[in-house]
Amino acid sequence: MAARKKSSSGRKYGKSAGKNVKRAMHKRKSGTLKSGRTGRKVTSRKQAIAIGLSEAREKGAKVPRKRSSSKKSSGGRKSTRKKSSSKKSSSRKKSSSRKRSSSR
């Protein structure tokens, strides 16, 4: 008889949370799982799991808290700033003209 290995941290999710995730996965497979406000069809496996856990949280099941947004890395979108090249180039021209006049 082999002894079962216990995890050191204990159980993180309750049974009802697992049931909600399972239901969400079945709905995704059948194509009837919809996302929040937009009501679009969910095709992503990760999104289906997130929806299941979110619903379990609302029902009061044992589910760990969501990670705060400061810990998460930005998914892949980078903020693009418009660089004002006109200001930089004009200041460079001025400084270069000063150097020329001082060296002459």
Stockholm file with secondary structure:
# STOCKHOLM 1.0

chainA/1-104         MAARKKSSSGRKYGKSAGKNVKRAMHKRKSGTLKSGRTGRKVTSRKQAIAIGLSEAREKGAKVPRKRSSSKKSSGGRKSTRKKSSSKKSSSRKKSSSRKRSSSR
#=GR chainA/1-104 SS CCCCCCCSSCCCSCHHHHHHHHHHHHHHHHTCCBCSSSCCBCCCHHHHHHHHHHHHHHHTCCCCCCCCTTTSCCCSCCCCCCCCHHHHHHHHHHHHHHHHHHHC
#=GC SS_cons         CCCCCCCSSCCCSCHHHHHHHHHHHHHHHHTCCBCSSSCCBCCCHHHHHHHHHHHHHHHTCCCCCCCCTTTSCCCSCCCCCCCCHHHHHHHHHHHHHHHHHHHC
//
